[in-house]
Amino acid sequence: MAINLSFVRDKIASDREQYTARATIIQSLINRIRASEIVPDAEIERNRRLAWGLNADGTLVDRPVSWREVFFGRKT
């Protein structure tokens, strides 16, 4: 149980860092647009993919989590 809780804490910290990085990317883009800087569409699209974790084809980088992983943690 303690190992699983350790995994959960690590996962939460990792998720927090990922969301902070997403927010930073979006905020940087917002600041540039508000400063009337011309931002190419290709760069906006690249930043959007980075911020939302999209593949090159536009699908989300995500995978389902099984109940086994919920209770016992992810196998590495």
VMD Tcl script that draws the C-alpha trace (Angstrom):
set ca {
  {0.00 0.00 0.00}
  {2.82 2.42 0.88}
  {4.50 1.79 -2.47}
  {1.27 2.59 -4.29}
  {0.86 5.82 -2.29}
  {4.42 6.77 -3.20}
  {3.57 6.17 -6.85}
  {0.44 8.31 -6.53}
  {2.43 11.17 -4.96}
  {4.99 10.98 -7.76}
  {2.22 10.91 -10.37}
  {0.52 13.94 -8.82}
  {3.82 15.86 -8.80}
  {4.43 14.89 -12.43}
  {0.92 15.96 -13.45}
  {1.32 19.27 -11.62}
  {4.57 19.96 -13.50}
  {2.92 19.06 -16.80}
  {-0.05 21.39 -16.18}
  {2.30 24.18 -15.12}
  {4.27 23.73 -18.34}
  {1.03 23.83 -20.36}
  {-0.07 27.02 -18.62}
  {3.35 28.61 -19.22}
  {3.22 27.83 -22.96}
  {-0.28 29.27 -23.28}
  {0.50 32.34 -21.17}
  {3.62 33.08 -23.22}
  {1.59 32.93 -26.41}
  {-1.13 35.16 -24.93}
  {1.46 37.74 -23.83}
  {3.02 37.83 -27.29}
  {-0.35 38.30 -28.99}
  {-1.39 41.02 -26.51}
  {1.89 42.82 -27.21}
  {0.77 43.00 -30.87}
  {3.58 40.70 -31.93}
  {2.89 38.86 -35.15}
  {2.88 35.17 -34.37}
  {2.82 32.84 -37.39}
  {-0.05 30.35 -37.55}
  {2.43 27.47 -37.70}
  {3.95 28.55 -34.38}
  {0.52 28.92 -32.78}
  {-0.37 25.41 -33.94}
  {2.95 24.00 -32.66}
  {2.41 25.63 -29.26}
  {-1.16 24.33 -29.16}
  {0.06 20.78 -29.79}
  {2.74 21.19 -27.11}
  {0.32 22.62 -24.57}
  {-2.39 20.02 -25.05}
  {-0.19 17.00 -25.66}
  {-1.36 16.34 -29.22}
  {0.24 14.01 -31.72}
  {1.19 15.29 -35.17}
  {-2.16 14.02 -36.49}
  {-4.07 16.06 -33.86}
  {-5.09 13.23 -31.53}
  {-4.54 13.46 -27.79}
  {-1.60 11.63 -26.29}
  {-3.51 9.64 -23.74}
  {-4.09 6.09 -22.73}
  {-6.75 4.42 -20.62}
  {-6.04 3.54 -17.00}
  {-7.20 0.13 -15.83}
  {-8.65 -0.60 -12.39}
  {-5.63 -2.80 -11.75}
  {-3.38 0.25 -12.19}
  {-5.63 2.29 -9.93}
  {-5.23 -0.15 -7.06}
  {-1.76 -1.59 -7.67}
  {0.02 1.14 -9.63}
  {1.50 1.15 -13.11}
  {4.05 -1.48 -14.06}
  {7.28 -0.03 -15.40}
}
mol new
graphics top color blue
foreach p $ca { graphics top sphere $p radius 0.5 }
foreach p [lrange $ca 0 end-1] q [lrange $ca 1 end] { graphics top cylinder $p $q radius 0.2 }
display resetview
